[in-house]
Amino acid sequence: MPKHLPHEQRSPTRQQHTPDCDDGRVNEPRLTTTHSSSCVAGSWCASVSKSSSILPDGGVDVIWTPGRQPWIAGPDTTAVATSAPNGSVVVGVRLRPGALTTLIGASAATITDQRIGLDQVLSAADTRRVEEQLHQADQCDIPRVLADIVGQTIGHDWAPDPTISEELARIASGRPTGPTRPSRRQLRRRFTSAMGYGPKVYERIHRINMFITVAAQSPTKSLGQIAALVGYHDQSHLARDARLLTGQTPTQLARRHSITAE
């Protein structure tokens, strides 16, 4: 989920090969590599097209692009237009749910819809070391270097909060809420700290991404059929969430993502 590029943060540039990337799907990077760090879900690479935008997907990334320092892209609640030049390559690592709080030493909600430089959470010495490693890395090493940096900063013995994992699994399965321990209020507070927003917001983001996925995979299904499949009450419910979360209509989302999925 590549996010806004912080223009003010630049690192020394040199001729540098970059990894092979998805063709313009900057808003839907595929997690193509797994890593040993327990806090890293995987890495991705994408190239930026003129129409690139970033849709909220419930994730958090540490991102790098040639000539710039890496930055942390906080959880999004609305679509964001990328500021990267057309043709730019962006590489990132996706953090596991809850790892951001350890990385920044605060609730994930403090950087919801924001981007901060990785140097803001590293010491000056670590920042220089990171710049040197990225400056010297070859094309296939960038994802590994980023993952190692994140893993070393967070700690390789990091473990997810099982309560958050259970709630994420409940949302993914579509199960209704039920009695919980801790209480719903305590769960909402812990979930917001880990994810950047509460379970209800995450559920809406998850549902619109499910709509995008199913629409791309099932182009013969009607919007109403897909809406029902992924849990919307009706097509107007889908339309409201699509406009609020992505700034697009369901038809625009289905058309755009069916094209990029080919």
Backbone bond lengths (Angstrom), bond angles and torsions (degrees), N, CA, C in turn:
res aa  C-N    CA-C-N  psi(-1)  N-CA   C-N-CA  omega(-1)  CA-C   N-CA-C  phi
1 M - - - 1.428 - - 1.501 109.07 -
2 P 1.243 116.20 71.42 1.448 116.95 -179.63 1.513 111.47 -59.12
3 K 1.302 117.14 142.96 1.447 121.69 -175.47 1.524 110.87 -122.62
4 H 1.340 116.58 -171.58 1.457 121.72 -179.25 1.517 112.31 -51.04
5 L 1.315 117.52 141.53 1.454 121.59 175.07 1.515 109.18 -89.82
6 P 1.328 118.38 125.69 1.467 120.23 177.51 1.521 109.43 -76.37
7 H 1.323 117.81 102.58 1.457 121.58 -172.72 1.519 113.01 -59.21
8 E 1.330 116.93 -31.18 1.458 118.91 -174.14 1.523 113.10 -75.06
9 Q 1.327 118.15 -13.77 1.451 120.34 -175.38 1.516 109.83 -101.77
10 R 1.302 116.50 107.92 1.444 121.45 -177.88 1.528 109.38 -129.99
11 S 1.306 115.32 146.33 1.457 120.77 178.17 1.513 108.13 -118.18
12 P 1.353 118.83 164.12 1.451 120.90 -179.11 1.519 110.55 -56.78
13 T 1.326 115.78 136.94 1.459 120.28 -177.49 1.514 110.47 -101.70
14 R 1.315 115.29 153.58 1.452 121.81 173.12 1.524 106.65 -156.87
15 Q 1.307 116.91 168.91 1.447 120.10 175.29 1.524 108.26 -65.45
16 Q 1.293 116.94 122.89 1.460 120.28 -173.53 1.507 109.80 -147.46
17 H 1.336 115.45 129.02 1.454 119.50 175.50 1.522 108.67 -73.41
18 T 1.305 115.68 149.53 1.455 119.98 179.12 1.516 109.50 -122.42
19 P 1.333 117.00 156.85 1.459 120.61 -175.39 1.518 112.06 -63.83
20 D 1.336 115.52 156.76 1.458 120.54 172.48 1.525 108.39 -65.38
21 C 1.332 115.74 137.54 1.462 119.41 -169.84 1.513 112.08 -130.01
22 D 1.339 114.39 162.14 1.449 120.38 172.08 1.521 109.24 -63.00
23 D 1.324 115.98 153.91 1.456 120.36 -173.36 1.519 111.91 -87.26
24 G 1.332 115.22 79.51 1.448 120.20 171.43 1.510 115.90 86.26
25 R 1.308 119.37 0.19 1.461 120.29 -177.13 1.519 109.82 -84.67
26 V 1.337 115.12 58.58 1.453 119.38 -174.61 1.514 111.54 -62.97
27 N 1.326 117.29 -26.97 1.463 119.74 -179.80 1.517 112.82 -87.80
28 E 1.350 118.56 -4.22 1.456 120.69 -179.07 1.528 110.86 -138.43
29 P 1.326 119.37 57.45 1.459 119.47 -178.88 1.517 111.30 -64.52
30 R 1.311 116.73 140.05 1.456 121.07 177.54 1.526 109.48 -88.50
31 L 1.306 116.77 133.73 1.456 120.05 175.46 1.520 107.49 -76.03
32 T 1.323 116.07 105.61 1.459 119.93 -171.31 1.520 113.49 -103.66
33 T 1.323 117.82 -13.57 1.454 120.34 -175.01 1.515 109.75 -134.63
34 T 1.311 116.51 137.79 1.459 120.41 173.64 1.520 108.92 -101.65
35 H 1.311 116.32 159.19 1.460 121.20 -175.97 1.522 109.77 -134.52
36 S 1.316 114.69 160.78 1.457 120.08 -177.16 1.522 112.32 -73.00
37 S 1.341 117.39 -24.27 1.457 119.88 -178.51 1.523 110.38 -66.62
38 S 1.310 116.25 129.98 1.459 119.87 -177.54 1.527 112.23 -67.32
39 C 1.332 117.34 -20.19 1.459 121.07 -176.97 1.522 112.83 -89.23
40 V 1.338 118.34 -5.03 1.464 122.45 -177.14 1.523 109.79 -109.58
41 A 1.337 116.43 124.09 1.462 121.07 179.85 1.521 111.77 -81.48
42 G 1.317 117.74 -29.11 1.451 122.02 -179.02 1.507 110.31 163.57
43 S 1.324 116.66 -179.11 1.457 121.17 178.78 1.516 109.66 -125.33
44 W 1.320 116.92 163.61 1.454 121.88 -178.20 1.523 109.45 -150.04
45 C 1.305 114.87 164.72 1.455 121.76 176.00 1.518 107.82 -144.80
46 A 1.323 117.67 140.32 1.460 121.26 179.79 1.515 110.01 -147.99
47 S 1.311 116.25 152.91 1.460 121.15 173.96 1.516 108.62 -107.22
48 V 1.322 116.15 149.82 1.456 122.28 -173.56 1.529 109.72 -94.19
49 S 1.317 116.18 130.92 1.455 121.42 173.90 1.523 108.79 -108.85
50 K 1.329 116.08 168.98 1.459 120.14 -176.66 1.522 112.37 -59.09
51 S 1.322 116.31 -32.49 1.465 120.10 -176.52 1.526 112.98 -94.78
52 S 1.335 116.88 11.26 1.457 119.72 -174.71 1.520 112.08 -63.54
53 S 1.303 115.77 136.02 1.459 122.22 170.67 1.514 106.69 -145.67
54 I 1.320 115.46 162.57 1.455 120.80 -177.02 1.517 107.92 -112.34
55 L 1.313 115.91 122.86 1.450 120.68 177.80 1.526 109.52 -98.29
56 P 1.330 117.73 146.05 1.460 119.56 177.26 1.514 110.85 -61.27
57 D 1.343 116.46 135.34 1.470 119.23 -179.56 1.524 112.79 -137.26
58 G 1.333 116.93 10.16 1.454 119.82 177.17 1.510 114.37 82.68
59 G 1.327 117.84 5.48 1.456 120.86 -176.05 1.513 113.85 -112.46
60 V 1.337 114.39 169.17 1.461 123.36 177.88 1.527 107.72 -131.79
61 D 1.332 116.55 136.91 1.453 120.88 -176.74 1.520 111.96 -130.63
62 V 1.337 115.13 151.31 1.458 122.13 165.01 1.522 105.44 -105.71
63 I 1.334 117.16 125.14 1.455 122.38 -165.83 1.523 111.53 -123.88
64 W 1.322 115.00 147.74 1.472 122.84 176.21 1.514 109.20 -138.27
65 T 1.331 116.04 145.44 1.459 122.34 170.97 1.521 107.26 -141.56
66 P 1.318 119.89 149.56 1.467 121.54 -175.08 1.530 112.54 -53.79
67 G 1.320 115.05 133.98 1.454 121.13 176.73 1.511 114.98 86.13
68 R 1.328 118.46 1.76 1.467 121.41 -179.04 1.521 110.06 -131.32
69 Q 1.322 114.77 154.07 1.451 119.45 174.56 1.528 109.56 -74.69
70 P 1.329 117.57 151.17 1.468 119.45 178.20 1.524 111.48 -67.20
71 W 1.333 114.68 154.14 1.459 119.59 179.79 1.525 109.79 -140.94
72 I 1.321 114.43 164.50 1.464 121.77 178.65 1.517 108.00 -102.99
73 A 1.323 116.31 125.96 1.462 121.88 177.18 1.516 108.47 -99.75
74 G 1.315 116.34 110.61 1.453 120.62 -178.63 1.515 112.60 -69.11
75 P 1.320 118.47 170.31 1.468 122.41 -179.59 1.523 111.47 -64.60
76 D 1.315 116.28 133.19 1.464 121.83 -178.63 1.519 111.47 -95.51
77 T 1.328 115.39 148.72 1.461 121.34 173.56 1.522 111.81 -115.15
78 T 1.334 117.49 -11.57 1.462 122.56 176.67 1.521 108.94 -141.43
79 A 1.331 115.88 167.80 1.460 120.55 178.89 1.521 110.22 -69.47
80 V 1.328 115.27 146.24 1.463 122.07 -179.62 1.523 108.38 -129.62
81 A 1.333 116.56 133.18 1.470 120.36 175.53 1.526 108.82 -78.96
82 T 1.329 117.11 132.39 1.448 119.59 179.77 1.518 110.38 -73.62
83 S 1.332 116.02 142.40 1.460 120.86 178.53 1.515 111.70 -99.17
84 A 1.325 117.90 4.62 1.461 121.10 179.47 1.522 110.01 -73.07
85 P 1.328 117.78 142.51 1.471 120.44 177.89 1.519 111.37 -61.95
86 N 1.312 115.76 150.72 1.457 121.28 178.11 1.524 110.11 -56.56
87 G 1.324 116.93 132.34 1.454 121.39 -179.75 1.513 114.48 91.08
88 S 1.330 117.30 -7.42 1.464 120.08 179.38 1.526 110.90 -64.56
89 V 1.313 115.20 151.92 1.456 121.75 175.91 1.523 108.66 -106.47
90 V 1.312 116.46 133.00 1.464 121.10 175.13 1.518 108.55 -123.73
91 V 1.326 115.49 137.75 1.457 122.59 -179.94 1.521 107.46 -124.89
92 G 1.310 116.88 141.02 1.452 118.28 -179.49 1.505 113.36 -151.87
93 V 1.316 114.88 168.01 1.452 122.06 171.31 1.519 107.86 -121.09
94 R 1.308 115.56 136.98 1.451 122.20 179.33 1.523 109.21 -91.71
95 L 1.338 116.43 125.69 1.456 120.97 177.91 1.522 110.22 -80.22
96 R 1.310 115.64 148.75 1.458 119.44 173.94 1.533 109.26 -73.60
97 P 1.318 116.80 152.96 1.463 119.90 -178.90 1.529 112.08 -53.76
98 G 1.315 115.60 126.15 1.459 121.40 178.59 1.515 114.72 96.85
99 A 1.336 117.98 -17.81 1.465 119.99 -176.99 1.524 112.31 -68.59
100 L 1.332 116.88 -26.95 1.462 119.97 -178.56 1.514 111.78 -59.61
101 T 1.336 117.93 -37.75 1.463 119.96 -177.17 1.524 111.20 -61.59
102 T 1.329 116.97 -36.05 1.461 120.23 177.42 1.522 110.48 -73.19
103 L 1.335 116.97 -38.61 1.461 120.57 -178.90 1.523 112.10 -63.09
104 I 1.334 117.40 -43.73 1.469 119.84 -176.52 1.521 112.91 -97.98
105 G 1.333 116.96 -8.94 1.457 120.18 179.38 1.510 113.63 70.27
106 A 1.316 116.60 28.46 1.470 121.18 -178.98 1.517 108.37 -160.07
107 S 1.329 115.51 172.86 1.460 120.53 177.07 1.520 110.81 -60.67
108 A 1.330 116.18 142.72 1.466 120.11 176.36 1.524 111.08 -60.07
109 A 1.323 116.67 -25.57 1.465 120.31 -179.07 1.518 112.39 -64.42
110 T 1.338 117.65 -19.33 1.465 119.75 -179.89 1.523 112.31 -69.43
111 I 1.340 117.79 -19.02 1.466 118.92 177.28 1.536 111.73 -125.52
112 T 1.326 117.01 24.65 1.463 119.69 173.10 1.521 108.92 -60.45
113 D 1.344 116.50 131.49 1.467 123.44 -178.41 1.526 112.28 62.09
114 Q 1.327 117.04 26.71 1.461 120.93 179.44 1.521 110.22 -131.95
115 R 1.353 115.49 164.55 1.454 123.20 173.61 1.519 107.71 -130.23
116 I 1.332 116.12 135.06 1.456 120.09 177.81 1.524 108.65 -131.50
117 G 1.321 116.34 149.35 1.452 120.11 178.29 1.518 111.03 -67.38
118 L 1.324 116.21 142.56 1.460 119.43 177.39 1.519 110.57 -61.13
119 D 1.340 116.71 -27.54 1.465 120.08 179.83 1.525 112.32 -65.37
120 Q 1.341 117.22 -15.75 1.459 119.97 178.30 1.523 112.96 -75.06
121 V 1.331 117.38 -14.92 1.465 120.74 178.85 1.527 111.35 -115.80
122 L 1.342 117.45 0.66 1.455 121.43 178.69 1.521 109.75 -110.43
123 S 1.320 116.38 157.54 1.455 120.65 172.86 1.524 108.75 -72.14
124 A 1.326 116.73 165.26 1.467 120.92 179.13 1.524 110.52 -60.60
125 A 1.341 116.36 -39.96 1.470 120.09 -179.96 1.521 111.01 -65.71
126 D 1.344 116.80 -42.65 1.463 120.24 179.62 1.524 110.80 -67.28
127 T 1.335 116.81 -35.87 1.464 120.24 178.14 1.520 110.68 -62.23
128 R 1.351 116.73 -43.73 1.467 120.19 178.33 1.527 110.88 -64.21
129 R 1.332 116.46 -39.44 1.463 120.30 179.36 1.523 110.95 -64.16
130 V 1.338 116.64 -41.71 1.455 121.38 179.00 1.528 110.64 -62.56
131 E 1.332 116.15 -46.10 1.465 120.15 179.55 1.522 110.59 -59.00
132 E 1.323 116.78 -42.50 1.463 120.67 -178.88 1.533 110.71 -66.06
133 Q 1.326 117.18 -43.30 1.462 120.48 -179.37 1.527 111.24 -63.32
134 L 1.319 116.95 -44.19 1.453 120.24 -179.64 1.518 111.50 -69.35
135 H 1.326 116.00 -34.35 1.465 121.35 179.87 1.521 110.80 -65.66
136 Q 1.326 116.78 -34.11 1.451 121.36 -175.23 1.537 113.17 -94.18
137 A 1.327 117.21 -12.17 1.464 120.56 -173.44 1.526 112.20 -70.01
138 D 1.340 115.75 143.10 1.454 121.73 172.59 1.523 109.52 -83.92
139 Q 1.331 116.25 173.68 1.455 120.77 -170.50 1.522 113.79 -56.96
140 C 1.296 118.73 -41.24 1.458 120.01 -175.73 1.519 112.93 -81.29
141 D 1.331 116.90 -8.75 1.457 120.67 -175.37 1.519 113.85 -92.62
142 I 1.350 117.88 -15.74 1.464 119.99 -174.40 1.532 112.21 -58.08
143 P 1.335 119.98 -49.20 1.476 118.58 179.07 1.524 112.51 -59.99
144 R 1.345 116.54 -40.74 1.464 119.68 179.91 1.517 110.87 -64.84
145 V 1.340 116.84 -42.41 1.464 120.60 179.99 1.526 110.13 -61.34
146 L 1.334 116.80 -46.84 1.461 120.13 179.01 1.526 111.16 -60.56
147 A 1.339 116.25 -44.87 1.466 119.89 -179.62 1.527 110.99 -63.34
148 D 1.336 117.44 -40.48 1.458 120.55 178.96 1.523 111.08 -64.26
149 I 1.343 115.99 -41.41 1.466 120.47 179.07 1.523 110.39 -60.15
150 V 1.323 115.67 -47.51 1.467 120.71 -179.61 1.524 110.38 -64.73
151 G 1.329 116.17 -45.14 1.463 119.97 -179.12 1.512 112.49 -61.67
152 Q 1.334 116.95 -41.90 1.461 120.58 179.51 1.522 111.36 -67.84
153 T 1.332 116.57 -35.87 1.467 119.96 -178.61 1.528 111.41 -72.42
154 I 1.325 116.42 -44.62 1.465 120.45 -179.15 1.522 111.46 -77.55
155 G 1.336 115.84 -37.00 1.464 120.66 -177.27 1.517 109.74 110.95
156 H 1.322 116.67 127.13 1.457 120.73 -175.85 1.532 113.05 -70.98
157 D 1.331 117.38 -11.28 1.461 120.34 178.16 1.532 111.68 -95.56
158 W 1.342 116.52 9.66 1.462 120.23 178.81 1.530 110.08 -59.66
159 A 1.330 115.67 143.43 1.470 120.61 178.01 1.525 108.83 -135.71
160 P 1.327 117.42 143.61 1.464 120.53 -179.63 1.522 111.75 -71.11
161 D 1.317 115.34 157.23 1.460 122.26 174.93 1.532 107.44 -74.73
162 P 1.340 118.71 117.00 1.472 119.67 -177.57 1.522 113.17 -60.69
163 T 1.315 117.56 -28.97 1.465 120.04 178.63 1.520 110.47 -65.80
164 I 1.329 116.77 -41.12 1.458 121.02 178.42 1.521 109.67 -67.81
165 S 1.312 116.90 -42.05 1.468 120.73 179.12 1.523 111.02 -59.97
166 E 1.322 116.39 -40.53 1.460 120.15 179.44 1.527 111.31 -66.29
167 E 1.315 116.75 -39.84 1.465 119.72 179.58 1.526 110.87 -68.32
168 L 1.320 118.16 -38.98 1.458 121.24 176.27 1.527 110.73 -62.52
169 A 1.329 116.45 -41.20 1.465 120.46 178.57 1.526 110.65 -65.31
170 R 1.337 117.32 -38.01 1.464 120.68 178.16 1.518 110.37 -62.31
171 I 1.339 116.42 -45.90 1.462 120.71 -179.23 1.531 110.37 -63.70
172 A 1.322 116.73 -43.92 1.467 120.71 -179.12 1.528 112.01 -62.55
173 S 1.332 116.39 -33.40 1.463 120.46 -178.50 1.516 112.93 -82.12
174 G 1.344 116.47 -15.73 1.453 120.03 -178.09 1.512 114.02 82.39
175 R 1.336 116.71 9.40 1.468 119.17 179.82 1.521 110.44 -68.56
176 P 1.311 118.81 144.19 1.466 120.96 176.83 1.521 110.71 -70.96
177 T 1.307 115.54 159.86 1.454 120.09 177.19 1.519 109.44 -69.63
178 G 1.313 115.86 153.22 1.460 121.26 178.59 1.514 109.18 -145.10
179 P 1.311 117.31 -171.64 1.467 120.36 176.80 1.527 110.26 -58.63
180 T 1.304 116.30 134.02 1.466 119.95 -177.46 1.518 111.14 -130.40
181 R 1.309 113.84 154.60 1.456 122.64 168.08 1.517 106.06 -128.18
182 P 1.312 119.24 114.90 1.460 127.51 7.97 1.530 112.96 -70.34
183 S 1.332 115.99 -176.12 1.459 121.37 179.99 1.520 109.45 -65.39
184 R 1.336 116.50 164.83 1.458 120.23 178.67 1.519 110.83 -58.89
185 R 1.324 117.55 -37.88 1.462 120.14 179.69 1.527 110.65 -65.68
186 Q 1.325 116.93 -44.92 1.461 120.13 178.50 1.530 111.06 -65.43
187 L 1.330 116.59 -39.35 1.458 120.45 177.94 1.524 110.33 -62.42
188 R 1.324 117.19 -44.41 1.462 120.35 179.74 1.525 111.03 -60.60
189 R 1.331 116.57 -40.34 1.458 119.96 179.48 1.532 111.21 -65.46
190 R 1.329 116.51 -44.66 1.477 120.20 179.38 1.519 111.36 -67.86
191 F 1.330 116.42 -39.10 1.457 121.04 -179.56 1.528 110.21 -65.42
192 T 1.320 117.23 -43.38 1.461 121.45 179.09 1.517 111.49 -63.21
193 S 1.327 116.72 -39.52 1.460 120.39 177.80 1.524 111.06 -64.01
194 A 1.329 117.00 -38.53 1.465 121.01 -177.34 1.519 113.13 -80.25
195 M 1.344 116.89 -38.67 1.466 121.33 -169.97 1.519 114.62 -107.73
196 G 1.326 117.97 -17.11 1.462 120.32 179.42 1.509 113.69 100.35
197 Y 1.324 118.03 -12.09 1.460 124.01 176.28 1.520 108.02 -160.60
198 G 1.333 116.01 169.41 1.447 120.18 -174.25 1.524 113.43 -77.15
199 P 1.342 117.28 172.34 1.462 122.02 -178.56 1.521 113.97 -57.48
200 K 1.337 118.44 -36.90 1.462 121.02 -177.82 1.524 111.10 -65.00
201 V 1.332 116.47 -43.06 1.467 120.12 178.57 1.521 109.98 -66.06
202 Y 1.342 115.98 -44.06 1.472 119.07 178.83 1.526 110.52 -60.48
203 E 1.319 116.85 -39.95 1.457 120.35 -179.16 1.529 111.08 -62.03
204 R 1.320 117.06 -40.26 1.467 120.49 178.08 1.517 110.78 -65.99
205 I 1.330 117.20 -40.40 1.461 121.00 178.52 1.524 110.22 -65.79
206 H 1.322 116.40 -42.47 1.458 120.16 178.30 1.528 110.64 -62.21
207 R 1.327 116.65 -40.63 1.464 120.17 -176.88 1.529 111.67 -66.97
208 I 1.342 117.66 -41.45 1.464 118.62 -179.83 1.525 110.63 -68.20
209 N 1.323 117.35 -32.32 1.467 119.41 175.87 1.521 111.45 -70.93
210 M 1.321 117.05 -33.61 1.454 120.21 173.89 1.530 110.35 -64.43
211 F 1.320 116.28 -40.29 1.464 119.69 176.83 1.530 110.22 -59.57
212 I 1.328 117.22 -46.30 1.465 121.23 -179.74 1.528 110.67 -59.99
213 T 1.323 115.91 -43.58 1.468 120.41 -178.68 1.524 111.35 -64.43
214 V 1.323 116.53 -48.59 1.457 119.99 -178.29 1.526 110.88 -66.78
215 A 1.337 117.34 -38.45 1.464 120.23 179.26 1.526 111.06 -62.45
216 A 1.329 116.48 -37.97 1.465 120.30 179.28 1.526 111.05 -70.17
217 Q 1.323 116.48 -34.18 1.468 120.80 -176.28 1.527 112.82 -86.01
218 S 1.337 116.38 -21.01 1.475 119.79 -174.80 1.526 110.50 -130.76
219 P 1.325 117.31 68.15 1.472 120.31 -175.44 1.528 114.21 -64.33
220 T 1.315 118.36 -16.53 1.465 120.14 -179.96 1.525 113.03 -85.72
221 K 1.315 117.24 -12.69 1.468 119.97 179.08 1.527 110.07 -78.94
222 S 1.304 116.67 147.94 1.461 121.08 177.09 1.526 109.80 -77.28
223 L 1.340 115.74 161.97 1.465 119.65 177.79 1.523 110.77 -60.67
224 G 1.321 117.47 -38.33 1.452 120.81 178.69 1.515 112.38 -63.54
225 Q 1.322 116.47 -40.60 1.466 120.24 178.22 1.523 111.02 -64.20
226 I 1.327 116.17 -44.06 1.468 119.73 -179.40 1.522 110.17 -66.57
227 A 1.328 116.50 -41.42 1.469 120.08 178.73 1.518 110.88 -56.60
228 A 1.325 116.90 -44.92 1.463 120.79 179.94 1.524 111.12 -66.43
229 L 1.319 116.90 -38.95 1.462 120.74 -179.03 1.527 112.40 -61.46
230 V 1.327 116.67 -38.30 1.473 119.37 -173.76 1.526 112.87 -96.16
231 G 1.335 117.28 2.34 1.456 118.84 170.18 1.508 117.28 107.55
232 Y 1.332 118.93 10.70 1.465 119.69 175.50 1.523 109.67 -79.55
233 H 1.326 115.40 148.61 1.465 119.55 179.71 1.525 110.63 -65.68
234 D 1.333 114.80 -40.12 1.460 120.45 178.94 1.525 107.67 -162.78
235 Q 1.325 116.15 -177.77 1.455 120.29 -175.57 1.528 112.04 -69.75
236 S 1.332 117.39 -30.24 1.461 119.36 178.29 1.528 111.02 -69.19
237 H 1.326 116.62 -33.93 1.466 121.54 174.45 1.532 109.74 -60.78
238 L 1.319 116.43 -45.81 1.461 121.68 176.14 1.523 110.95 -59.06
239 A 1.336 116.36 -45.81 1.469 120.21 -177.06 1.522 111.47 -61.74
240 R 1.333 117.24 -40.39 1.469 120.74 179.95 1.521 110.76 -63.77
241 D 1.332 117.23 -47.10 1.460 120.03 -178.95 1.528 111.68 -67.27
242 A 1.330 116.43 -38.81 1.461 119.76 179.25 1.520 110.45 -60.40
243 R 1.318 117.11 -45.83 1.456 120.81 -179.52 1.525 111.38 -65.94
244 L 1.324 116.97 -42.60 1.462 120.56 -176.73 1.528 111.80 -69.50
245 L 1.339 117.05 -43.10 1.464 120.83 -173.22 1.527 113.37 -87.12
246 T 1.327 117.26 -29.93 1.471 119.34 -173.51 1.517 113.95 -121.53
247 G 1.345 117.83 -15.08 1.455 120.17 -176.40 1.520 113.00 73.99
248 Q 1.333 117.36 13.50 1.456 122.01 -178.93 1.521 110.03 -128.13
249 T 1.321 115.27 163.28 1.460 120.09 174.42 1.525 108.57 -84.65
250 P 1.332 118.19 159.96 1.468 119.97 175.69 1.527 112.59 -56.05
251 T 1.331 117.24 -38.08 1.462 120.10 178.56 1.521 111.10 -62.87
252 Q 1.335 117.12 -43.16 1.469 120.52 178.07 1.523 110.99 -62.97
253 L 1.318 116.91 -42.93 1.462 120.23 178.83 1.514 111.38 -62.72
254 A 1.327 116.69 -46.48 1.463 120.35 -178.11 1.518 110.73 -63.77
255 R 1.340 117.30 -42.61 1.466 120.75 -178.90 1.522 110.95 -66.31
256 R 1.311 116.07 -46.77 1.458 120.37 -176.82 1.522 111.50 -63.21
257 H 1.304 117.16 -45.03 1.451 120.09 -174.26 1.523 112.92 -81.77
258 S 1.321 117.42 -22.40 1.461 118.29 172.90 1.523 109.70 -70.08
259 I 1.336 117.05 -30.40 1.453 121.31 177.40 1.524 111.08 -72.36
260 T 1.342 116.34 -47.13 1.453 119.41 -177.16 1.508 112.56 -71.16
261 A 1.342 117.25 -18.96 1.460 119.95 179.73 1.530 112.19 -81.62
262 E 1.325 117.30 -13.79 1.465 119.98 -177.80 1.519 111.74 -71.41
